[in-house]
Amino acid sequence: MEWLLNTEKAKGLGMITEKTLICAAARVGSRTEKIAAHYPHKMLVEDMGPPLHTVVVPGKLHFIEACVLVKFAGAPEEIAED
């Protein structure tokens, strides 16, 4: 997350904003998997634990995708209201 934010700051392309949804998954399929989704300032401090990690910056979400991220990944509820 730090790398993405630092790159955005250096390049200034507007690709990562304070309202960009960031999704992350760690150790998918294992007993210790973790999935989280939120805005950059929250994801910056999210402890995903040890690797392996995947980070996804989704485009426009279908309302069902947004609802699933809210329910299962802790995404802000407002993303399902748009």
PDB file as gemmi writes it, atoms N, CA and C in Angstrom:
CRYST1    1.000    1.000    1.000  90.00  90.00  90.00 P 1                      
ATOM      1  N   MET A   1       0.822  -1.184   0.000  1.00  0.00           N  
ATOM      2  CA  MET A   1       0.000   0.000   0.000  1.00  0.00           C  
ATOM      3  C   MET A   1       0.863   1.244   0.000  1.00  0.00           C  
ATOM      4  N   GLU A   2       1.917   1.207   0.803  1.00  0.00           N  
ATOM      5  CA  GLU A   2       2.839   2.343   0.834  1.00  0.00           C  
ATOM      6  C   GLU A   2       3.421   2.617  -0.540  1.00  0.00           C  
ATOM      7  N   TRP A   3       3.804   1.555  -1.226  1.00  0.00           N  
ATOM      8  CA  TRP A   3       4.393   1.688  -2.563  1.00  0.00           C  
ATOM      9  C   TRP A   3       3.399   2.350  -3.515  1.00  0.00           C  
ATOM     10  N   LEU A   4       2.133   1.912  -3.489  1.00  0.00           N  
ATOM     11  CA  LEU A   4       1.121   2.507  -4.365  1.00  0.00           C  
ATOM     12  C   LEU A   4       0.923   3.995  -4.060  1.00  0.00           C  
ATOM     13  N   LEU A   5       0.828   4.321  -2.783  1.00  0.00           N  
ATOM     14  CA  LEU A   5       0.621   5.722  -2.400  1.00  0.00           C  
ATOM     15  C   LEU A   5       1.826   6.594  -2.739  1.00  0.00           C  
ATOM     16  N   ASN A   6       3.025   6.077  -2.513  1.00  0.00           N  
ATOM     17  CA  ASN A   6       4.233   6.838  -2.861  1.00  0.00           C  
ATOM     18  C   ASN A   6       4.354   7.043  -4.361  1.00  0.00           C  
ATOM     19  N   THR A   7       4.003   6.029  -5.132  1.00  0.00           N  
ATOM     20  CA  THR A   7       4.052   6.149  -6.593  1.00  0.00           C  
ATOM     21  C   THR A   7       3.035   7.164  -7.080  1.00  0.00           C  
ATOM     22  N   GLU A   8       1.826   7.117  -6.525  1.00  0.00           N  
ATOM     23  CA  GLU A   8       0.805   8.095  -6.897  1.00  0.00           C  
ATOM     24  C   GLU A   8       1.259   9.510  -6.553  1.00  0.00           C  
ATOM     25  N   LYS A   9       1.846   9.661  -5.388  1.00  0.00           N  
ATOM     26  CA  LYS A   9       2.326  10.984  -4.974  1.00  0.00           C  
ATOM     27  C   LYS A   9       3.409  11.496  -5.923  1.00  0.00           C  
ATOM     28  N   ALA A  10       4.319  10.621  -6.319  1.00  0.00           N  
ATOM     29  CA  ALA A  10       5.421  11.010  -7.202  1.00  0.00           C  
ATOM     30  C   ALA A  10       4.939  11.306  -8.622  1.00  0.00           C  
ATOM     31  N   LYS A  11       4.028  10.478  -9.131  1.00  0.00           N  
ATOM     32  CA  LYS A  11       3.566  10.622 -10.518  1.00  0.00           C  
ATOM     33  C   LYS A  11       2.371  11.571 -10.641  1.00  0.00           C  
ATOM     34  N   GLY A  12       1.543  11.630  -9.619  1.00  0.00           N  
ATOM     35  CA  GLY A  12       0.381  12.523  -9.638  1.00  0.00           C  
ATOM     36  C   GLY A  12      -0.604  12.248 -10.750  1.00  0.00           C  
ATOM     37  N   LEU A  13      -0.873  10.986 -11.037  1.00  0.00           N  
ATOM     38  CA  LEU A  13      -1.774  10.636 -12.132  1.00  0.00           C  
ATOM     39  C   LEU A  13      -3.235  10.539 -11.713  1.00  0.00           C  
ATOM     40  N   GLY A  14      -3.504  10.613 -10.428  1.00  0.00           N  
ATOM     41  CA  GLY A  14      -4.885  10.548  -9.962  1.00  0.00           C  
ATOM     42  C   GLY A  14      -5.486   9.155 -10.009  1.00  0.00           C  
ATOM     43  N   MET A  15      -4.662   8.138 -10.104  1.00  0.00           N  
ATOM     44  CA  MET A  15      -5.170   6.770 -10.178  1.00  0.00           C  
ATOM     45  C   MET A  15      -5.545   6.224  -8.801  1.00  0.00           C  
ATOM     46  N   ILE A  16      -4.844   6.659  -7.756  1.00  0.00           N  
ATOM     47  CA  ILE A  16      -5.148   6.256  -6.388  1.00  0.00           C  
ATOM     48  C   ILE A  16      -5.522   7.528  -5.630  1.00  0.00           C  
ATOM     49  N   THR A  17      -6.797   7.635  -5.266  1.00  0.00           N  
ATOM     50  CA  THR A  17      -7.271   8.783  -4.511  1.00  0.00           C  
ATOM     51  C   THR A  17      -7.690   8.311  -3.121  1.00  0.00           C  
ATOM     52  N   GLU A  18      -8.122   9.242  -2.291  1.00  0.00           N  
ATOM     53  CA  GLU A  18      -8.561   8.853  -0.943  1.00  0.00           C  
ATOM     54  C   GLU A  18      -9.833   8.017  -0.976  1.00  0.00           C  
ATOM     55  N   LYS A  19     -10.554   8.008  -2.108  1.00  0.00           N  
ATOM     56  CA  LYS A  19     -11.778   7.220  -2.253  1.00  0.00           C  
ATOM     57  C   LYS A  19     -11.614   6.013  -3.174  1.00  0.00           C  
ATOM     58  N   THR A  20     -10.375   5.669  -3.508  1.00  0.00           N  
ATOM     59  CA  THR A  20     -10.124   4.476  -4.316  1.00  0.00           C  
ATOM     60  C   THR A  20     -10.264   3.252  -3.420  1.00  0.00           C  
ATOM     61  N   LEU A  21     -11.071   2.308  -3.853  1.00  0.00           N  
ATOM     62  CA  LEU A  21     -11.230   1.083  -3.087  1.00  0.00           C  
ATOM     63  C   LEU A  21     -10.038   0.168  -3.356  1.00  0.00           C  
ATOM     64  N   ILE A  22      -9.439  -0.323  -2.294  1.00  0.00           N  
ATOM     65  CA  ILE A  22      -8.314  -1.251  -2.388  1.00  0.00           C  
ATOM     66  C   ILE A  22      -8.757  -2.562  -1.752  1.00  0.00           C  
ATOM     67  N   CYS A  23      -8.568  -3.652  -2.460  1.00  0.00           N  
ATOM     68  CA  CYS A  23      -8.897  -4.978  -1.942  1.00  0.00           C  
ATOM     69  C   CYS A  23      -7.599  -5.756  -1.778  1.00  0.00           C  
ATOM     70  N   ALA A  24      -7.507  -6.511  -0.690  1.00  0.00           N  
ATOM     71  CA  ALA A  24      -6.306  -7.314  -0.456  1.00  0.00           C  
ATOM     72  C   ALA A  24      -6.717  -8.683   0.061  1.00  0.00           C  
ATOM     73  N   ALA A  25      -5.946  -9.679  -0.328  1.00  0.00           N  
ATOM     74  CA  ALA A  25      -6.164 -11.049   0.143  1.00  0.00           C  
ATOM     75  C   ALA A  25      -4.811 -11.640   0.510  1.00  0.00           C  
ATOM     76  N   ALA A  26      -4.809 -12.409   1.575  1.00  0.00           N  
ATOM     77  CA  ALA A  26      -3.570 -13.044   2.032  1.00  0.00           C  
ATOM     78  C   ALA A  26      -3.840 -14.520   2.314  1.00  0.00           C  
ATOM     79  N   ARG A  27      -2.938 -15.352   1.857  1.00  0.00           N  
ATOM     80  CA  ARG A  27      -2.971 -16.788   2.128  1.00  0.00           C  
ATOM     81  C   ARG A  27      -4.313 -17.430   1.786  1.00  0.00           C  
ATOM     82  N   VAL A  28      -4.881 -17.064   0.649  1.00  0.00           N  
ATOM     83  CA  VAL A  28      -6.201 -17.548   0.241  1.00  0.00           C  
ATOM     84  C   VAL A  28      -6.207 -19.070   0.157  1.00  0.00           C  
ATOM     85  N   GLY A  29      -7.224 -19.653   0.750  1.00  0.00           N  
ATOM     86  CA  GLY A  29      -7.375 -21.100   0.738  1.00  0.00           C  
ATOM     87  C   GLY A  29      -6.785 -21.789   1.958  1.00  0.00           C  
ATOM     88  N   SER A  30      -6.041 -21.051   2.759  1.00  0.00           N  
ATOM     89  CA  SER A  30      -5.455 -21.650   3.963  1.00  0.00           C  
ATOM     90  C   SER A  30      -6.347 -21.353   5.169  1.00  0.00           C  
ATOM     91  N   ARG A  31      -6.053 -21.967   6.286  1.00  0.00           N  
ATOM     92  CA  ARG A  31      -6.826 -21.715   7.504  1.00  0.00           C  
ATOM     93  C   ARG A  31      -6.599 -20.303   8.039  1.00  0.00           C  
ATOM     94  N   THR A  32      -5.541 -19.644   7.586  1.00  0.00           N  
ATOM     95  CA  THR A  32      -5.237 -18.300   8.086  1.00  0.00           C  
ATOM     96  C   THR A  32      -5.486 -17.213   7.050  1.00  0.00           C  
ATOM     97  N   GLU A  33      -6.318 -17.523   6.053  1.00  0.00           N  
ATOM     98  CA  GLU A  33      -6.566 -16.510   5.021  1.00  0.00           C  
ATOM     99  C   GLU A  33      -7.195 -15.263   5.626  1.00  0.00           C  
ATOM    100  N   LYS A  34      -6.934 -14.144   4.962  1.00  0.00           N  
ATOM    101  CA  LYS A  34      -7.531 -12.874   5.370  1.00  0.00           C  
ATOM    102  C   LYS A  34      -7.865 -12.091   4.117  1.00  0.00           C  
ATOM    103  N   ILE A  35      -9.046 -11.493   4.130  1.00  0.00           N  
ATOM    104  CA  ILE A  35      -9.489 -10.659   3.019  1.00  0.00           C  
ATOM    105  C   ILE A  35      -9.951  -9.333   3.601  1.00  0.00           C  
ATOM    106  N   ALA A  36      -9.502  -8.236   3.014  1.00  0.00           N  
ATOM    107  CA  ALA A  36      -9.869  -6.906   3.489  1.00  0.00           C  
ATOM    108  C   ALA A  36     -10.059  -5.976   2.299  1.00  0.00           C  
ATOM    109  N   ALA A  37     -10.940  -5.007   2.477  1.00  0.00           N  
ATOM    110  CA  ALA A  37     -11.164  -4.003   1.436  1.00  0.00           C  
ATOM    111  C   ALA A  37     -11.535  -2.692   2.109  1.00  0.00           C  
ATOM    112  N   HIS A  38     -10.886  -1.628   1.693  1.00  0.00           N  
ATOM    113  CA  HIS A  38     -11.197  -0.304   2.241  1.00  0.00           C  
ATOM    114  C   HIS A  38     -10.464   0.748   1.424  1.00  0.00           C  
ATOM    115  N   TYR A  39     -10.563   1.978   1.893  1.00  0.00           N  
ATOM    116  CA  TYR A  39      -9.858   3.080   1.254  1.00  0.00           C  
ATOM    117  C   TYR A  39      -8.386   3.055   1.666  1.00  0.00           C  
ATOM    118  N   PRO A  40      -7.508   3.706   0.891  1.00  0.00           N  
ATOM    119  CA  PRO A  40      -6.066   3.627   1.141  1.00  0.00           C  
ATOM    120  C   PRO A  40      -5.625   3.915   2.572  1.00  0.00           C  
ATOM    121  N   HIS A  41      -6.182   4.941   3.211  1.00  0.00           N  
ATOM    122  CA  HIS A  41      -5.716   5.278   4.562  1.00  0.00           C  
ATOM    123  C   HIS A  41      -5.988   4.150   5.554  1.00  0.00           C  
ATOM    124  N   LYS A  42      -7.050   3.392   5.343  1.00  0.00           N  
ATOM    125  CA  LYS A  42      -7.345   2.251   6.220  1.00  0.00           C  
ATOM    126  C   LYS A  42      -6.495   1.040   5.843  1.00  0.00           C  
ATOM    127  N   MET A  43      -6.309   0.821   4.554  1.00  0.00           N  
ATOM    128  CA  MET A  43      -5.528  -0.342   4.112  1.00  0.00           C  
ATOM    129  C   MET A  43      -4.050  -0.183   4.470  1.00  0.00           C  
ATOM    130  N   LEU A  44      -3.602   1.047   4.576  1.00  0.00           N  
ATOM    131  CA  LEU A  44      -2.215   1.313   4.940  1.00  0.00           C  
ATOM    132  C   LEU A  44      -1.878   0.743   6.315  1.00  0.00           C  
ATOM    133  N   VAL A  45      -2.833   0.726   7.212  1.00  0.00           N  
ATOM    134  CA  VAL A  45      -2.595   0.228   8.571  1.00  0.00           C  
ATOM    135  C   VAL A  45      -3.197  -1.152   8.817  1.00  0.00           C  
ATOM    136  N   GLU A  46      -3.808  -1.746   7.804  1.00  0.00           N  
ATOM    137  CA  GLU A  46      -4.398  -3.079   7.935  1.00  0.00           C  
ATOM    138  C   GLU A  46      -3.291  -4.123   8.020  1.00  0.00           C  
ATOM    139  N   ASP A  47      -3.325  -4.951   9.046  1.00  0.00           N  
ATOM    140  CA  ASP A  47      -2.332  -6.020   9.203  1.00  0.00           C  
ATOM    141  C   ASP A  47      -2.833  -7.259   8.475  1.00  0.00           C  
ATOM    142  N   MET A  48      -2.227  -7.543   7.348  1.00  0.00           N  
ATOM    143  CA  MET A  48      -2.621  -8.706   6.557  1.00  0.00           C  
ATOM    144  C   MET A  48      -1.844  -9.956   6.951  1.00  0.00           C  
ATOM    145  N   GLY A  49      -0.919  -9.820   7.865  1.00  0.00           N  
ATOM    146  CA  GLY A  49      -0.133 -10.977   8.283  1.00  0.00           C  
ATOM    147  C   GLY A  49       0.928 -11.336   7.259  1.00  0.00           C  
ATOM    148  N   PRO A  50       1.475 -12.552   7.394  1.00  0.00           N  
ATOM    149  CA  PRO A  50       2.556 -12.965   6.496  1.00  0.00           C  
ATOM    150  C   PRO A  50       2.068 -13.212   5.065  1.00  0.00           C  
ATOM    151  N   PRO A  51       3.003 -13.261   4.101  1.00  0.00           N  
ATOM    152  CA  PRO A  51       2.660 -13.500   2.699  1.00  0.00           C  
ATOM    153  C   PRO A  51       1.987 -14.867   2.525  1.00  0.00           C  
ATOM    154  N   LEU A  52       1.507 -15.088   1.415  1.00  0.00           N  
ATOM    155  CA  LEU A  52       1.462 -14.378   0.153  1.00  0.00           C  
ATOM    156  C   LEU A  52       0.286 -13.418   0.117  1.00  0.00           C  
ATOM    157  N   HIS A  53       0.492 -12.237  -0.496  1.00  0.00           N  
ATOM    158  CA  HIS A  53      -0.538 -11.212  -0.572  1.00  0.00           C  
ATOM    159  C   HIS A  53      -0.887 -10.896  -2.021  1.00  0.00           C  
ATOM    160  N   THR A  54      -2.132 -10.524  -2.211  1.00  0.00           N  
ATOM    161  CA  THR A  54      -2.606 -10.033  -3.505  1.00  0.00           C  
ATOM    162  C   THR A  54      -3.329  -8.723  -3.259  1.00  0.00           C  
ATOM    163  N   VAL A  55      -3.058  -7.730  -4.086  1.00  0.00           N  
ATOM    164  CA  VAL A  55      -3.738  -6.441  -3.986  1.00  0.00           C  
ATOM    165  C   VAL A  55      -4.463  -6.193  -5.302  1.00  0.00           C  
ATOM    166  N   VAL A  56      -5.724  -5.778  -5.190  1.00  0.00           N  
ATOM    167  CA  VAL A  56      -6.541  -5.506  -6.373  1.00  0.00           C  
ATOM    168  C   VAL A  56      -7.150  -4.122  -6.226  1.00  0.00           C  
ATOM    169  N   VAL A  57      -7.064  -3.341  -7.285  1.00  0.00           N  
ATOM    170  CA  VAL A  57      -7.740  -2.046  -7.343  1.00  0.00           C  
ATOM    171  C   VAL A  57      -8.850  -2.217  -8.383  1.00  0.00           C  
ATOM    172  N   PRO A  58     -10.079  -2.483  -7.912  1.00  0.00           N  
ATOM    173  CA  PRO A  58     -11.155  -2.766  -8.860  1.00  0.00           C  
ATOM    174  C   PRO A  58     -11.657  -1.517  -9.571  1.00  0.00           C  
ATOM    175  N   GLY A  59     -12.259  -1.739 -10.710  1.00  0.00           N  
ATOM    176  CA  GLY A  59     -12.954  -0.672 -11.420  1.00  0.00           C  
ATOM    177  C   GLY A  59     -14.362  -0.555 -10.865  1.00  0.00           C  
ATOM    178  N   LYS A  60     -15.305  -0.199 -11.708  1.00  0.00           N  
ATOM    179  CA  LYS A  60     -16.704  -0.067 -11.274  1.00  0.00           C  
ATOM    180  C   LYS A  60     -17.229  -1.441 -10.879  1.00  0.00           C  
ATOM    181  N   LEU A  61     -17.759  -1.518  -9.672  1.00  0.00           N  
ATOM    182  CA  LEU A  61     -18.262  -2.778  -9.147  1.00  0.00           C  
ATOM    183  C   LEU A  61     -19.751  -2.965  -9.445  1.00  0.00           C  
ATOM    184  N   HIS A  62     -20.141  -4.194  -9.726  1.00  0.00           N  
ATOM    185  CA  HIS A  62     -21.551  -4.564  -9.770  1.00  0.00           C  
ATOM    186  C   HIS A  62     -22.059  -4.476  -8.336  1.00  0.00           C  
ATOM    187  N   PHE A  63     -23.333  -4.171  -8.131  1.00  0.00           N  
ATOM    188  CA  PHE A  63     -23.821  -3.974  -6.763  1.00  0.00           C  
ATOM    189  C   PHE A  63     -23.662  -5.233  -5.906  1.00  0.00           C  
ATOM    190  N   ILE A  64     -23.731  -6.403  -6.500  1.00  0.00           N  
ATOM    191  CA  ILE A  64     -23.541  -7.642  -5.730  1.00  0.00           C  
ATOM    192  C   ILE A  64     -22.082  -7.769  -5.292  1.00  0.00           C  
ATOM    193  N   GLU A  65     -21.154  -7.404  -6.165  1.00  0.00           N  
ATOM    194  CA  GLU A  65     -19.734  -7.421  -5.782  1.00  0.00           C  
ATOM    195  C   GLU A  65     -19.494  -6.470  -4.609  1.00  0.00           C  
ATOM    196  N   ALA A  66     -20.073  -5.281  -4.686  1.00  0.00           N  
ATOM    197  CA  ALA A  66     -19.906  -4.300  -3.611  1.00  0.00           C  
ATOM    198  C   ALA A  66     -20.478  -4.832  -2.300  1.00  0.00           C  
ATOM    199  N   CYS A  67     -21.654  -5.436  -2.353  1.00  0.00           N  
ATOM    200  CA  CYS A  67     -22.273  -5.988  -1.136  1.00  0.00           C  
ATOM    201  C   CYS A  67     -21.428  -7.099  -0.531  1.00  0.00           C  
ATOM    202  N   VAL A  68     -20.845  -7.942  -1.358  1.00  0.00           N  
ATOM    203  CA  VAL A  68     -19.987  -9.022  -0.866  1.00  0.00           C  
ATOM    204  C   VAL A  68     -18.736  -8.444  -0.197  1.00  0.00           C  
ATOM    205  N   LEU A  69     -18.135  -7.420  -0.796  1.00  0.00           N  
ATOM    206  CA  LEU A  69     -16.959  -6.804  -0.181  1.00  0.00           C  
ATOM    207  C   LEU A  69     -17.301  -6.149   1.156  1.00  0.00           C  
ATOM    208  N   VAL A  70     -18.476  -5.575   1.267  1.00  0.00           N  
ATOM    209  CA  VAL A  70     -18.900  -4.980   2.543  1.00  0.00           C  
ATOM    210  C   VAL A  70     -19.065  -6.081   3.586  1.00  0.00           C  
ATOM    211  N   LYS A  71     -19.763  -7.137   3.213  1.00  0.00           N  
ATOM    212  CA  LYS A  71     -20.089  -8.197   4.176  1.00  0.00           C  
ATOM    213  C   LYS A  71     -18.883  -9.041   4.578  1.00  0.00           C  
ATOM    214  N   PHE A  72     -18.045  -9.401   3.611  1.00  0.00           N  
ATOM    215  CA  PHE A  72     -16.979 -10.363   3.883  1.00  0.00           C  
ATOM    216  C   PHE A  72     -15.575  -9.767   3.998  1.00  0.00           C  
ATOM    217  N   ALA A  73     -15.393  -8.523   3.539  1.00  0.00           N  
ATOM    218  CA  ALA A  73     -14.051  -7.944   3.559  1.00  0.00           C  
ATOM    219  C   ALA A  73     -13.984  -6.646   4.341  1.00  0.00           C  
ATOM    220  N   GLY A  74     -15.088  -6.235   4.951  1.00  0.00           N  
ATOM    221  CA  GLY A  74     -15.074  -5.027   5.771  1.00  0.00           C  
ATOM    222  C   GLY A  74     -15.020  -3.727   4.995  1.00  0.00           C  
ATOM    223  N   ALA A  75     -15.391  -3.770   3.725  1.00  0.00           N  
ATOM    224  CA  ALA A  75     -15.391  -2.546   2.913  1.00  0.00           C  
ATOM    225  C   ALA A  75     -16.420  -1.560   3.475  1.00  0.00           C  
ATOM    226  N   PRO A  76     -16.225  -0.274   3.242  1.00  0.00           N  
ATOM    227  CA  PRO A  76     -17.192   0.715   3.727  1.00  0.00           C  
ATOM    228  C   PRO A  76     -18.562   0.507   3.075  1.00  0.00           C  
ATOM    229  N   GLU A  77     -19.608   0.594   3.868  1.00  0.00           N  
ATOM    230  CA  GLU A  77     -20.970   0.350   3.374  1.00  0.00           C  
ATOM    231  C   GLU A  77     -21.371   1.273   2.239  1.00  0.00           C  
ATOM    232  N   GLU A  78     -20.787   2.461   2.199  1.00  0.00           N  
ATOM    233  CA  GLU A  78     -21.170   3.426   1.153  1.00  0.00           C  
ATOM    234  C   GLU A  78     -20.868   2.929  -0.255  1.00  0.00           C  
ATOM    235  N   ILE A  79     -19.958   1.960  -0.410  1.00  0.00           N  
ATOM    236  CA  ILE A  79     -19.672   1.488  -1.769  1.00  0.00           C  
ATOM    237  C   ILE A  79     -20.851   0.693  -2.337  1.00  0.00           C  
ATOM    238  N   ALA A  80     -21.683   0.127  -1.469  1.00  0.00           N  
ATOM    239  CA  ALA A  80     -22.856  -0.631  -1.922  1.00  0.00           C  
ATOM    240  C   ALA A  80     -24.049   0.268  -2.180  1.00  0.00           C  
ATOM    241  N   GLU A  81     -23.939   1.520  -1.789  1.00  0.00           N  
ATOM    242  CA  GLU A  81     -25.040   2.469  -1.968  1.00  0.00           C  
ATOM    243  C   GLU A  81     -24.954   3.233  -3.279  1.00  0.00           C  
ATOM    244  N   ASP A  82     -23.785   3.202  -3.913  1.00  0.00           N  
ATOM    245  CA  ASP A  82     -23.590   3.971  -5.157  1.00  0.00           C  
ATOM    246  C   ASP A  82     -24.296   3.347  -6.331  1.00  0.00           C  
TER     247      ASP A  82                                                      
END                                                                             
